[in-house]
């Protein structure tokens, strides 16, 4: 988890915030299922996905842009540096997807509970 936060950069905090809000809402759905809470979870999921996309693309763009400032002695290593930057940028996607998967798993228990009542 620490590596994901370190590699994710500043956008990771927005992803964490949105993901935790989604998790709390999912827990509330288990406690008392209701369509408004489910609608809010859908909206928070979309916000989390957009934050993941923004964080990932910003990280990749920064990696590519950084290659233009490489000293001549390191210019032949640009592919390695872009690959490393892309891998680090994926931390935003990994963290956001894990939080959303957990939130929707929890919400599914609440939906199942609502259907069985």
Biopython code that builds the backbone (N, CA, C, O; Angstrom):
import numpy as np
from Bio.PDB.StructureBuilder import StructureBuilder

atoms = [
    (1, "UNK", "N", (0.828, -1.195, 0.000)),
    (1, "UNK", "CA", (0.000, 0.000, 0.000)),
    (1, "UNK", "C", (0.872, 1.258, 0.000)),
    (1, "UNK", "O", (0.564, 2.234, -0.683)),
    (2, "UNK", "N", (1.940, 1.225, 0.757)),
    (2, "UNK", "CA", (2.840, 2.377, 0.815)),
    (2, "UNK", "C", (3.454, 2.697, -0.542)),
    (2, "UNK", "O", (3.583, 3.863, -0.915)),
    (3, "UNK", "N", (3.833, 1.646, -1.282)),
    (3, "UNK", "CA", (4.398, 1.872, -2.613)),
    (3, "UNK", "C", (3.357, 2.483, -3.548)),
    (3, "UNK", "O", (3.681, 3.355, -4.354)),
    (4, "UNK", "N", (2.112, 2.031, -3.442)),
    (4, "UNK", "CA", (1.065, 2.597, -4.303)),
    (4, "UNK", "C", (0.891, 4.078, -4.029)),
    (4, "UNK", "O", (0.748, 4.872, -4.960)),
    (5, "UNK", "N", (0.902, 4.453, -2.773)),
    (5, "UNK", "CA", (0.733, 5.870, -2.419)),
    (5, "UNK", "C", (1.953, 6.675, -2.875)),
    (5, "UNK", "O", (1.808, 7.780, -3.398)),
    (6, "UNK", "N", (3.131, 6.131, -2.682)),
    (6, "UNK", "CA", (4.347, 6.839, -3.082)),
    (6, "UNK", "C", (4.426, 6.972, -4.603)),
    (6, "UNK", "O", (4.744, 8.046, -5.115)),
    (7, "UNK", "N", (4.141, 5.897, -5.320)),
    (7, "UNK", "CA", (4.235, 5.936, -6.780)),
    (7, "UNK", "C", (3.078, 6.691, -7.421)),
    (7, "UNK", "O", (3.227, 7.235, -8.515)),
    (8, "UNK", "N", (1.934, 6.732, -6.758)),
    (8, "UNK", "CA", (0.757, 7.373, -7.344)),
    (8, "UNK", "C", (0.834, 8.879, -7.426)),
    (8, "UNK", "O", (0.137, 9.493, -8.233)),
    (9, "UNK", "N", (1.669, 9.480, -6.605)),
    (9, "UNK", "CA", (1.807, 10.938, -6.629)),
    (9, "UNK", "C", (0.591, 11.634, -6.031)),
    (9, "UNK", "O", (-0.248, 10.989, -5.403)),
    (10, "UNK", "N", (0.494, 12.934, -6.221)),
    (10, "UNK", "CA", (-0.613, 13.697, -5.635)),
    (10, "UNK", "C", (-2.022, 13.199, -6.001)),
    (10, "UNK", "O", (-2.909, 13.257, -5.149)),
    (11, "UNK", "N", (-2.269, 12.714, -7.227)),
    (11, "UNK", "CA", (-3.628, 12.250, -7.538)),
    (11, "UNK", "C", (-4.101, 11.092, -6.671)),
    (11, "UNK", "O", (-5.304, 10.869, -6.534)),
    (12, "UNK", "N", (-3.161, 10.354, -6.084)),
    (12, "UNK", "CA", (-3.549, 9.202, -5.281)),
    (12, "UNK", "C", (-4.406, 9.626, -4.081)),
    (12, "UNK", "O", (-5.248, 8.855, -3.621)),
    (13, "UNK", "N", (-4.197, 10.838, -3.577)),
    (13, "UNK", "CA", (-4.980, 11.297, -2.427)),
    (13, "UNK", "C", (-6.436, 11.536, -2.809)),
    (13, "UNK", "O", (-7.336, 11.278, -2.010)),
    (14, "UNK", "N", (-6.671, 12.022, -4.007)),
    (14, "UNK", "CA", (-8.050, 12.201, -4.491)),
    (14, "UNK", "C", (-8.699, 10.828, -4.685)),
    (14, "UNK", "O", (-9.857, 10.622, -4.325)),
    (15, "UNK", "N", (-7.947, 9.907, -5.251)),
    (15, "UNK", "CA", (-8.463, 8.546, -5.464)),
    (15, "UNK", "C", (-8.782, 7.882, -4.132)),
    (15, "UNK", "O", (-9.822, 7.239, -3.989)),
    (16, "UNK", "N", (-7.897, 8.033, -3.166)),
    (16, "UNK", "CA", (-8.158, 7.484, -1.823)),
    (16, "UNK", "C", (-9.408, 8.096, -1.200)),
    (16, "UNK", "O", (-10.234, 7.382, -0.631)),
    (17, "UNK", "N", (-9.545, 9.406, -1.307)),
    (17, "UNK", "CA", (-10.712, 10.076, -0.742)),
    (17, "UNK", "C", (-11.993, 9.557, -1.375)),
    (17, "UNK", "O", (-12.920, 9.161, -0.668)),
    (18, "UNK", "N", (-12.052, 9.556, -2.710)),
    (18, "UNK", "CA", (-13.258, 9.094, -3.397)),
    (18, "UNK", "C", (-13.517, 7.616, -3.111)),
    (18, "UNK", "O", (-14.662, 7.211, -2.912)),
    (19, "UNK", "N", (-12.454, 6.814, -3.089)),
    (19, "UNK", "CA", (-12.609, 5.385, -2.829)),
    (19, "UNK", "C", (-13.104, 5.096, -1.427)),
    (19, "UNK", "O", (-13.936, 4.211, -1.232)),
    (20, "UNK", "N", (-12.603, 5.830, -0.452)),
    (20, "UNK", "CA", (-13.059, 5.633, 0.935)),
    (20, "UNK", "C", (-14.517, 6.081, 1.084)),
    (20, "UNK", "O", (-15.293, 5.439, 1.792)),
    (21, "UNK", "N", (-14.884, 7.165, 0.429)),
    (21, "UNK", "CA", (-16.286, 7.598, 0.458)),
    (21, "UNK", "C", (-17.172, 6.507, -0.150)),
    (21, "UNK", "O", (-18.248, 6.222, 0.375)),
    (22, "UNK", "N", (-16.732, 5.903, -1.244)),
    (22, "UNK", "CA", (-17.488, 4.815, -1.867)),
    (22, "UNK", "C", (-17.597, 3.615, -0.919)),
    (22, "UNK", "O", (-18.652, 2.987, -0.831)),
    (23, "UNK", "N", (-16.511, 3.300, -0.213)),
    (23, "UNK", "CA", (-16.543, 2.189, 0.753)),
    (23, "UNK", "C", (-17.522, 2.454, 1.892)),
    (23, "UNK", "O", (-18.264, 1.561, 2.299)),
    (24, "UNK", "N", (-17.522, 3.673, 2.401)),
    (24, "UNK", "CA", (-18.449, 4.027, 3.488)),
    (24, "UNK", "C", (-19.890, 3.915, 3.001)),
    (24, "UNK", "O", (-20.751, 3.387, 3.704)),
    (25, "UNK", "N", (-20.147, 4.415, 1.793)),
    (25, "UNK", "CA", (-21.498, 4.321, 1.248)),
    (25, "UNK", "C", (-21.905, 2.859, 1.054)),
    (25, "UNK", "O", (-23.051, 2.494, 1.317)),
    (26, "UNK", "N", (-20.975, 2.026, 0.597)),
    (26, "UNK", "CA", (-21.272, 0.601, 0.425)),
    (26, "UNK", "C", (-21.630, -0.039, 1.765)),
    (26, "UNK", "O", (-22.546, -0.858, 1.841)),
    (27, "UNK", "N", (-20.908, 0.335, 2.817)),
    (27, "UNK", "CA", (-21.226, -0.189, 4.150)),
    (27, "UNK", "C", (-22.613, 0.265, 4.596)),
    (27, "UNK", "O", (-23.343, -0.489, 5.240)),
    (28, "UNK", "N", (-22.970, 1.490, 4.253)),
    (28, "UNK", "CA", (-24.317, 1.972, 4.590)),
    (28, "UNK", "C", (-25.393, 1.228, 3.809)),
    (28, "UNK", "O", (-26.503, 1.031, 4.302)),
    (29, "UNK", "N", (-25.060, 0.817, 2.589)),
    (29, "UNK", "CA", (-26.010, 0.034, 1.793)),
    (29, "UNK", "C", (-26.255, -1.321, 2.448)),
    (29, "UNK", "O", (-27.384, -1.812, 2.442)),
    (30, "UNK", "N", (-25.219, -1.929, 3.011)),
    (30, "UNK", "CA", (-25.393, -3.210, 3.705)),
    (30, "UNK", "C", (-26.295, -3.025, 4.916)),
    (30, "UNK", "O", (-27.169, -3.847, 5.192)),
    (31, "UNK", "N", (-26.065, -1.933, 5.629)),
    (31, "UNK", "CA", (-26.840, -1.660, 6.843)),
    (31, "UNK", "C", (-28.306, -1.420, 6.527)),
    (31, "UNK", "O", (-29.189, -1.994, 7.164)),
    (32, "UNK", "N", (-28.561, -0.568, 5.539)),
    (32, "UNK", "CA", (-29.946, -0.265, 5.169)),
    (32, "UNK", "C", (-29.981, 0.021, 3.664)),
    (32, "UNK", "O", (-29.769, 1.156, 3.238)),
    (33, "UNK", "N", (-30.249, -1.022, 2.860)),
    (33, "UNK", "CA", (-30.250, -0.847, 1.402)),
    (33, "UNK", "C", (-31.306, 0.166, 0.953)),
    (33, "UNK", "O", (-32.428, 0.200, 1.460)),
    (34, "UNK", "N", (-30.900, 0.984, -0.013)),
    (34, "UNK", "CA", (-31.828, 1.978, -0.555)),
    (34, "UNK", "C", (-31.283, 2.484, -1.879)),
    (34, "UNK", "O", (-30.071, 2.601, -2.058)),
    (35, "UNK", "N", (-32.181, 2.782, -2.802)),
    (35, "UNK", "CA", (-31.793, 3.151, -4.167)),
    (35, "UNK", "C", (-30.968, 4.439, -4.205)),
    (35, "UNK", "O", (-30.087, 4.574, -5.054)),
    (36, "UNK", "N", (-31.234, 5.381, -3.308)),
    (36, "UNK", "CA", (-30.459, 6.633, -3.309)),
    (36, "UNK", "C", (-28.996, 6.378, -2.965)),
    (36, "UNK", "O", (-28.098, 6.982, -3.551)),
    (37, "UNK", "N", (-28.765, 5.485, -2.015)),
    (37, "UNK", "CA", (-27.376, 5.154, -1.654)),
    (37, "UNK", "C", (-26.678, 4.452, -2.815)),
    (37, "UNK", "O", (-25.499, 4.686, -3.079)),
    (38, "UNK", "N", (-27.419, 3.593, -3.502)),
    (38, "UNK", "CA", (-26.846, 2.901, -4.654)),
    (38, "UNK", "C", (-26.528, 3.896, -5.773)),
    (38, "UNK", "O", (-25.503, 3.769, -6.443)),
    (39, "UNK", "N", (-27.391, 4.870, -5.974)),
    (39, "UNK", "CA", (-27.133, 5.908, -6.984)),
    (39, "UNK", "C", (-25.895, 6.725, -6.610)),
    (39, "UNK", "O", (-25.090, 7.073, -7.474)),
    (40, "UNK", "N", (-25.749, 7.027, -5.324)),
    (40, "UNK", "CA", (-24.564, 7.762, -4.875)),
    (40, "UNK", "C", (-23.297, 6.935, -5.094)),
    (40, "UNK", "O", (-22.262, 7.471, -5.490)),
    (41, "UNK", "N", (-23.382, 5.618, -4.834)),
    (41, "UNK", "CA", (-22.228, 4.750, -5.057)),
    (41, "UNK", "C", (-21.848, 4.733, -6.535)),
    (41, "UNK", "O", (-20.663, 4.736, -6.869)),
    (42, "UNK", "N", (-22.832, 4.717, -7.411)),
    (42, "UNK", "CA", (-22.534, 4.767, -8.847)),
    (42, "UNK", "C", (-21.805, 6.066, -9.193)),
    (42, "UNK", "O", (-20.824, 6.049, -9.938)),
    (43, "UNK", "N", (-22.277, 7.181, -8.658)),
    (43, "UNK", "CA", (-21.647, 8.479, -8.940)),
    (43, "UNK", "C", (-20.234, 8.540, -8.371)),
    (43, "UNK", "O", (-19.327, 9.036, -9.039)),
    (44, "UNK", "N", (-20.029, 8.051, -7.160)),
    (44, "UNK", "CA", (-18.687, 8.049, -6.572)),
    (44, "UNK", "C", (-17.752, 7.112, -7.323)),
    (44, "UNK", "O", (-16.553, 7.370, -7.428)),
    (45, "UNK", "N", (-18.303, 6.029, -7.842)),
    (45, "UNK", "CA", (-17.492, 5.111, -8.646)),
    (45, "UNK", "C", (-17.018, 5.808, -9.911)),
    (45, "UNK", "O", (-15.856, 5.682, -10.297)),
    (46, "UNK", "N", (-17.915, 6.542, -10.556)),
    (46, "UNK", "CA", (-17.526, 7.287, -11.763)),
    (46, "UNK", "C", (-16.472, 8.329, -11.420)),
    (46, "UNK", "O", (-15.496, 8.486, -12.154)),
    (47, "UNK", "N", (-16.655, 9.040, -10.317)),
    (47, "UNK", "CA", (-15.670, 10.058, -9.914)),
    (47, "UNK", "C", (-14.314, 9.411, -9.639)),
    (47, "UNK", "O", (-13.273, 9.969, -9.987)),
    (48, "UNK", "N", (-14.330, 8.247, -9.019)),
    (48, "UNK", "CA", (-13.076, 7.540, -8.734)),
    (48, "UNK", "C", (-12.394, 7.109, -10.029)),
    (48, "UNK", "O", (-11.178, 7.244, -10.169)),
    (49, "UNK", "N", (-13.173, 6.592, -10.968)),
    (49, "UNK", "CA", (-12.605, 6.168, -12.257)),
    (49, "UNK", "C", (-12.003, 7.359, -12.993)),
    (49, "UNK", "O", (-10.914, 7.252, -13.557)),
    (50, "UNK", "N", (-12.703, 8.498, -12.993)),
    (50, "UNK", "CA", (-12.151, 9.685, -13.664)),
    (50, "UNK", "C", (-10.871, 10.167, -12.980)),
    (50, "UNK", "O", (-9.935, 10.602, -13.651)),
    (51, "UNK", "N", (-10.829, 10.090, -11.658)),
    (51, "UNK", "CA", (-9.609, 10.469, -10.933)),
    (51, "UNK", "C", (-8.474, 9.501, -11.261)),
    (51, "UNK", "O", (-7.323, 9.916, -11.392)),
    (52, "UNK", "N", (-8.794, 8.216, -11.393)),
    (52, "UNK", "CA", (-7.788, 7.224, -11.768)),
    (52, "UNK", "C", (-7.228, 7.543, -13.153)),
    (52, "UNK", "O", (-6.015, 7.521, -13.358)),
    (53, "UNK", "N", (-8.117, 7.840, -14.101)),
    (53, "UNK", "CA", (-7.687, 8.152, -15.465)),
    (53, "UNK", "C", (-6.830, 9.414, -15.492)),
    (53, "UNK", "O", (-5.809, 9.460, -16.178)),
    (54, "UNK", "N", (-7.244, 10.429, -14.752)),
    (54, "UNK", "CA", (-6.483, 11.682, -14.720)),
    (54, "UNK", "C", (-5.102, 11.459, -14.104)),
    (54, "UNK", "O", (-4.102, 11.948, -14.629)),
    (55, "UNK", "N", (-5.046, 10.729, -13.003)),
    (55, "UNK", "CA", (-3.769, 10.459, -12.349)),
    (55, "UNK", "C", (-2.835, 9.648, -13.233)),
    (55, "UNK", "O", (-1.643, 9.942, -13.324)),
    (56, "UNK", "N", (-3.379, 8.627, -13.883)),
    (56, "UNK", "CA", (-2.560, 7.790, -14.755)),
    (56, "UNK", "C", (-2.024, 8.580, -15.943)),
    (56, "UNK", "O", (-0.831, 8.527, -16.242)),
    (57, "UNK", "N", (-2.902, 9.307, -16.615)),
    (57, "UNK", "CA", (-2.456, 10.043, -17.803)),
    (57, "UNK", "C", (-1.487, 11.162, -17.438)),
    (57, "UNK", "O", (-0.553, 11.440, -18.189)),
    (58, "UNK", "N", (-1.702, 11.808, -16.285)),
    (58, "UNK", "CA", (-0.771, 12.854, -15.850)),
    (58, "UNK", "C", (0.615, 12.261, -15.572)),
    (58, "UNK", "O", (1.634, 12.860, -15.916)),
    (59, "UNK", "N", (0.642, 11.092, -14.953)),
    (59, "UNK", "CA", (1.923, 10.445, -14.664)),
    (59, "UNK", "C", (2.665, 10.022, -15.926)),
    (59, "UNK", "O", (3.879, 10.193, -16.033)),
    (60, "UNK", "N", (1.919, 9.468, -16.882)),
    (60, "UNK", "CA", (2.546, 9.057, -18.143)),
    (60, "UNK", "C", (3.044, 10.288, -18.900)),
    (60, "UNK", "O", (4.148, 10.284, -19.445)),
    (61, "UNK", "N", (2.221, 11.341, -18.929)),
    (61, "UNK", "CA", (2.629, 12.571, -19.619)),
    (61, "UNK", "C", (3.891, 13.154, -18.984)),
    (61, "UNK", "O", (4.785, 13.622, -19.689)),
    (62, "UNK", "N", (3.960, 13.125, -17.668)),
    (62, "UNK", "CA", (5.149, 13.649, -16.986)),
    (62, "UNK", "C", (6.381, 12.813, -17.325)),
    (62, "UNK", "O", (7.475, 13.350, -17.500)),
    (63, "UNK", "N", (6.200, 11.513, -17.415)),
    (63, "UNK", "CA", (7.321, 10.637, -17.768)),
    (63, "UNK", "C", (7.821, 10.920, -19.179)),
    (63, "UNK", "O", (9.024, 11.028, -19.418)),
    (64, "UNK", "N", (6.881, 11.038, -20.105)),
    (64, "UNK", "CA", (7.266, 11.305, -21.504)),
    (64, "UNK", "C", (7.907, 12.681, -21.622)),
    (64, "UNK", "O", (8.924, 12.845, -22.296)),
    (65, "UNK", "N", (7.313, 13.661, -20.970)),
    (65, "UNK", "CA", (7.844, 15.021, -21.022)),
    (65, "UNK", "C", (9.244, 15.092, -20.409)),
    (65, "UNK", "O", (10.100, 15.833, -20.891)),
    (66, "UNK", "N", (9.470, 14.327, -19.354)),
    (66, "UNK", "CA", (10.784, 14.321, -18.707)),
    (66, "UNK", "C", (11.888, 13.813, -19.619)),
    (66, "UNK", "O", (13.051, 14.184, -19.457)),
    (67, "UNK", "N", (11.531, 12.967, -20.573)),
    (67, "UNK", "CA", (12.539, 12.429, -21.504)),
    (67, "UNK", "C", (13.119, 13.514, -22.397)),
    (67, "UNK", "O", (14.258, 13.403, -22.851)),
    (68, "UNK", "N", (12.343, 14.564, -22.651)),
    (68, "UNK", "CA", (12.871, 15.629, -23.505)),
    (68, "UNK", "C", (13.959, 16.434, -22.805)),
    (68, "UNK", "O", (14.732, 17.133, -23.459)),
    (69, "UNK", "N", (14.021, 16.342, -21.491)),
    (69, "UNK", "CA", (15.025, 17.099, -20.730)),
    (69, "UNK", "C", (16.219, 16.236, -20.318)),
    (69, "UNK", "O", (17.064, 16.671, -19.537)),
    (70, "UNK", "N", (16.283, 15.021, -20.844)),
    (70, "UNK", "CA", (17.400, 14.142, -20.480)),
    (70, "UNK", "C", (18.724, 14.676, -21.017)),
    (70, "UNK", "O", (18.785, 15.202, -22.129)),
    (71, "UNK", "N", (19.768, 14.540, -20.233)),
    (71, "UNK", "CA", (21.095, 14.913, -20.753)),
    (71, "UNK", "C", (21.483, 13.954, -21.884)),
    (71, "UNK", "O", (21.025, 12.812, -21.918)),
    (72, "UNK", "N", (22.313, 14.413, -22.790)),
    (72, "UNK", "CA", (22.686, 13.577, -23.944)),
    (72, "UNK", "C", (23.190, 12.179, -23.577)),
    (72, "UNK", "O", (22.963, 11.226, -24.322)),
    (73, "UNK", "N", (23.856, 12.055, -22.460)),
    (73, "UNK", "CA", (24.406, 10.751, -22.076)),
    (73, "UNK", "C", (23.310, 9.731, -21.725)),
    (73, "UNK", "O", (23.549, 8.524, -21.778)),
    (74, "UNK", "N", (22.137, 10.202, -21.376)),
    (74, "UNK", "CA", (21.050, 9.297, -20.972)),
    (74, "UNK", "C", (19.931, 9.171, -22.009)),
    (74, "UNK", "O", (18.964, 8.444, -21.782)),
    (75, "UNK", "N", (20.045, 9.852, -23.118)),
    (75, "UNK", "CA", (18.950, 9.862, -24.100)),
    (75, "UNK", "C", (18.658, 8.489, -24.693)),
    (75, "UNK", "O", (17.539, 8.241, -25.141)),
    (76, "UNK", "N", (19.627, 7.608, -24.705)),
    (76, "UNK", "CA", (19.382, 6.271, -25.246)),
    (76, "UNK", "C", (18.563, 5.400, -24.273)),
    (76, "UNK", "O", (18.129, 4.308, -24.639)),
    (77, "UNK", "N", (18.355, 5.876, -23.050)),
    (77, "UNK", "CA", (17.582, 5.116, -22.043)),
    (77, "UNK", "C", (16.143, 5.598, -21.922)),
    (77, "UNK", "O", (15.451, 5.219, -20.977)),
    (78, "UNK", "N", (15.673, 6.426, -22.855)),
    (78, "UNK", "CA", (14.343, 7.007, -22.732)),
    (78, "UNK", "C", (13.244, 5.947, -22.668)),
    (78, "UNK", "O", (12.252, 6.144, -21.966)),
    (79, "UNK", "N", (13.395, 4.832, -23.379)),
    (79, "UNK", "CA", (12.343, 3.809, -23.347)),
    (79, "UNK", "C", (12.215, 3.194, -21.958)),
    (79, "UNK", "O", (11.109, 2.937, -21.482)),
    (80, "UNK", "N", (13.346, 2.963, -21.319)),
    (80, "UNK", "CA", (13.329, 2.441, -19.953)),
    (80, "UNK", "C", (12.643, 3.422, -19.013)),
    (80, "UNK", "O", (11.836, 3.021, -18.175)),
    (81, "UNK", "N", (12.958, 4.692, -19.148)),
    (81, "UNK", "CA", (12.388, 5.706, -18.261)),
    (81, "UNK", "C", (10.881, 5.875, -18.485)),
    (81, "UNK", "O", (10.136, 6.064, -17.523)),
    (82, "UNK", "N", (10.431, 5.810, -19.717)),
    (82, "UNK", "CA", (8.986, 5.897, -19.994)),
    (82, "UNK", "C", (8.280, 4.660, -19.439)),
    (82, "UNK", "O", (7.193, 4.765, -18.872)),
    (83, "UNK", "N", (8.901, 3.485, -19.605)),
    (83, "UNK", "CA", (8.301, 2.259, -19.064)),
    (83, "UNK", "C", (8.196, 2.330, -17.540)),
    (83, "UNK", "O", (7.171, 1.964, -16.966)),
    (84, "UNK", "N", (9.250, 2.800, -16.897)),
    (84, "UNK", "CA", (9.250, 2.927, -15.429)),
    (84, "UNK", "C", (8.203, 3.938, -14.976)),
    (84, "UNK", "O", (7.488, 3.694, -14.004)),
    (85, "UNK", "N", (8.106, 5.063, -15.665)),
    (85, "UNK", "CA", (7.104, 6.071, -15.321)),
    (85, "UNK", "C", (5.687, 5.574, -15.535)),
    (85, "UNK", "O", (4.792, 5.885, -14.749)),
    (86, "UNK", "N", (5.477, 4.807, -16.592)),
    (86, "UNK", "CA", (4.147, 4.244, -16.849)),
    (86, "UNK", "C", (3.789, 3.230, -15.764)),
    (86, "UNK", "O", (2.657, 3.205, -15.282)),
    (87, "UNK", "N", (4.744, 2.406, -15.387)),
    (87, "UNK", "CA", (4.494, 1.425, -14.322)),
    (87, "UNK", "C", (4.130, 2.111, -13.010)),
    (87, "UNK", "O", (3.214, 1.677, -12.312)),
    (88, "UNK", "N", (4.843, 3.175, -12.677)),
    (88, "UNK", "CA", (4.533, 3.914, -11.454)),
    (88, "UNK", "C", (3.171, 4.595, -11.558)),
    (88, "UNK", "O", (2.437, 4.675, -10.573)),
    (89, "UNK", "N", (2.838, 5.082, -12.737)),
    (89, "UNK", "CA", (1.549, 5.750, -12.941)),
    (89, "UNK", "C", (0.387, 4.783, -12.778)),
    (89, "UNK", "O", (-0.717, 5.194, -12.421)),
    (90, "UNK", "N", (0.624, 3.512, -13.033)),
    (90, "UNK", "CA", (-0.433, 2.512, -12.876)),
    (90, "UNK", "C", (-0.838, 2.315, -11.416)),
    (90, "UNK", "O", (-1.862, 1.688, -11.144)),
    (91, "UNK", "N", (-0.058, 2.834, -10.479)),
    (91, "UNK", "CA", (-0.422, 2.737, -9.061)),
    (91, "UNK", "C", (-1.777, 3.382, -8.812)),
    (91, "UNK", "O", (-2.552, 2.887, -7.994)),
    (92, "UNK", "N", (-2.079, 4.485, -9.506)),
    (92, "UNK", "CA", (-3.383, 5.139, -9.349)),
    (92, "UNK", "C", (-4.509, 4.218, -9.786)),
    (92, "UNK", "O", (-5.546, 4.141, -9.126)),
    (93, "UNK", "N", (-4.311, 3.529, -10.883)),
    (93, "UNK", "CA", (-5.329, 2.623, -11.412)),
    (93, "UNK", "C", (-5.499, 1.414, -10.492)),
    (93, "UNK", "O", (-6.622, 0.995, -10.213)),
    (94, "UNK", "N", (-4.397, 0.865, -10.031)),
    (94, "UNK", "CA", (-4.444, -0.306, -9.152)),
    (94, "UNK", "C", (-5.179, 0.021, -7.861)),
    (94, "UNK", "O", (-6.065, -0.724, -7.443)),
    (95, "UNK", "N", (-4.819, 1.125, -7.231)),
    (95, "UNK", "CA", (-5.447, 1.494, -5.966)),
    (95, "UNK", "C", (-6.935, 1.782, -6.157)),
    (95, "UNK", "O", (-7.767, 1.292, -5.393)),
    (96, "UNK", "N", (-7.269, 2.570, -7.167)),
    (96, "UNK", "CA", (-8.675, 2.899, -7.411)),
    (96, "UNK", "C", (-9.508, 1.675, -7.739)),
    (96, "UNK", "O", (-10.622, 1.528, -7.238)),
    (97, "UNK", "N", (-8.975, 0.793, -8.580)),
    (97, "UNK", "CA", (-9.715, -0.413, -8.944)),
    (97, "UNK", "C", (-9.917, -1.329, -7.735)),
    (97, "UNK", "O", (-10.979, -1.934, -7.587)),
    (98, "UNK", "N", (-8.917, -1.433, -6.881)),
    (98, "UNK", "CA", (-9.051, -2.265, -5.683)),
    (98, "UNK", "C", (-10.112, -1.698, -4.742)),
    (98, "UNK", "O", (-10.928, -2.444, -4.201)),
    (99, "UNK", "N", (-10.099, -0.389, -4.549)),
    (99, "UNK", "CA", (-11.100, 0.233, -3.679)),
    (99, "UNK", "C", (-12.504, 0.052, -4.251)),
    (99, "UNK", "O", (-13.440, -0.256, -3.513)),
    (100, "UNK", "N", (-12.652, 0.240, -5.547)),
    (100, "UNK", "CA", (-13.979, 0.083, -6.163)),
    (100, "UNK", "C", (-14.440, -1.367, -6.139)),
    (100, "UNK", "O", (-15.620, -1.634, -5.914)),
    (101, "UNK", "N", (-13.536, -2.296, -6.366)),
    (101, "UNK", "CA", (-13.911, -3.711, -6.304)),
    (101, "UNK", "C", (-14.417, -4.069, -4.909)),
    (101, "UNK", "O", (-15.419, -4.769, -4.762)),
    (102, "UNK", "N", (-13.722, -3.587, -3.902)),
    (102, "UNK", "CA", (-14.142, -3.849, -2.527)),
    (102, "UNK", "C", (-15.471, -3.172, -2.220)),
    (102, "UNK", "O", (-16.344, -3.776, -1.596)),
    (103, "UNK", "N", (-15.631, -1.936, -2.647)),
    (103, "UNK", "CA", (-16.887, -1.212, -2.400)),
    (103, "UNK", "C", (-18.066, -1.922, -3.051)),
    (103, "UNK", "O", (-19.117, -2.073, -2.429)),
    (104, "UNK", "N", (-17.904, -2.356, -4.287)),
    (104, "UNK", "CA", (-19.016, -3.015, -4.974)),
    (104, "UNK", "C", (-19.267, -4.416, -4.434)),
    (104, "UNK", "O", (-20.402, -4.892, -4.470)),
    (105, "UNK", "N", (-18.242, -5.078, -3.939)),
    (105, "UNK", "CA", (-18.454, -6.369, -3.282)),
    (105, "UNK", "C", (-19.303, -6.184, -2.029)),
    (105, "UNK", "O", (-20.241, -6.943, -1.782)),
    (106, "UNK", "N", (-18.964, -5.171, -1.248)),
    (106, "UNK", "CA", (-19.740, -4.883, -0.034)),
    (106, "UNK", "C", (-21.166, -4.483, -0.407)),
    (106, "UNK", "O", (-22.123, -4.947, 0.213)),
    (107, "UNK", "N", (-21.309, -3.629, -1.414)),
    (107, "UNK", "CA", (-22.641, -3.200, -1.845)),
    (107, "UNK", "C", (-23.469, -4.386, -2.335)),
    (107, "UNK", "O", (-24.682, -4.425, -2.129)),
    (108, "UNK", "N", (-22.819, -5.345, -2.980)),
    (108, "UNK", "CA", (-23.539, -6.526, -3.478)),
    (108, "UNK", "C", (-24.188, -7.292, -2.333)),
    (108, "UNK", "O", (-25.274, -7.849, -2.493)),
    (109, "UNK", "N", (-23.529, -7.321, -1.182)),
    (109, "UNK", "CA", (-24.134, -7.978, -0.013)),
    (109, "UNK", "C", (-25.404, -7.252, 0.414)),
    (109, "UNK", "O", (-26.394, -7.884, 0.780)),
    (110, "UNK", "N", (-25.370, -5.932, 0.365)),
    (110, "UNK", "CA", (-26.553, -5.153, 0.713)),
    (110, "UNK", "C", (-27.676, -5.341, -0.290)),
    (110, "UNK", "O", (-28.843, -5.449, 0.086)),
    (111, "UNK", "N", (-27.321, -5.381, -1.573)),
    (111, "UNK", "CA", (-28.340, -5.609, -2.613)),
    (111, "UNK", "C", (-28.951, -6.983, -2.442)),
    (111, "UNK", "O", (-30.164, -7.148, -2.576)),
    (112, "UNK", "N", (-28.123, -7.968, -2.149)),
    (112, "UNK", "CA", (-28.655, -9.318, -1.925)),
    (112, "UNK", "C", (-29.593, -9.340, -0.724)),
    (112, "UNK", "O", (-30.633, -9.999, -0.738)),
    (113, "UNK", "N", (-29.212, -8.623, 0.290)),
    (113, "UNK", "CA", (-30.052, -8.534, 1.485)),
    (113, "UNK", "C", (-31.392, -7.884, 1.147)),
    (113, "UNK", "O", (-32.437, -8.324, 1.624)),
    (114, "UNK", "N", (-31.359, -6.838, 0.324)),
    (114, "UNK", "CA", (-32.586, -6.142, -0.063)),
    (114, "UNK", "C", (-33.491, -7.060, -0.884)),
    (114, "UNK", "O", (-34.710, -7.046, -0.707)),
    (115, "UNK", "N", (-32.913, -7.848, -1.768)),
    (115, "UNK", "CA", (-33.701, -8.746, -2.610)),
    (115, "UNK", "C", (-34.352, -9.840, -1.774)),
    (115, "UNK", "O", (-35.485, -10.234, -2.047)),
    (116, "UNK", "N", (-33.652, -10.333, -0.763)),
    (116, "UNK", "CA", (-34.173, -11.443, 0.052)),
    (116, "UNK", "C", (-35.208, -10.986, 1.071)),
    (116, "UNK", "O", (-35.900, -11.818, 1.658)),
    (117, "UNK", "N", (-35.326, -9.675, 1.292)),
    (117, "UNK", "CA", (-36.312, -9.203, 2.282)),
    (117, "UNK", "C", (-37.696, -9.125, 1.700)),
    (117, "UNK", "O", (-38.638, -8.748, 2.397)),
]
sb = StructureBuilder()
sb.init_structure("model")
sb.init_model(0)
sb.init_chain("A")
sb.init_seg("    ")
for serial, (resi, resn, name, xyz) in enumerate(atoms, 1):
    if name == "N":
        sb.init_residue(resn, " ", resi, " ")
    sb.init_atom(name, np.array(xyz, "f"), 0.0, 1.0, " ", f" {name:<3s}", serial, name[0])
structure = sb.get_structure()
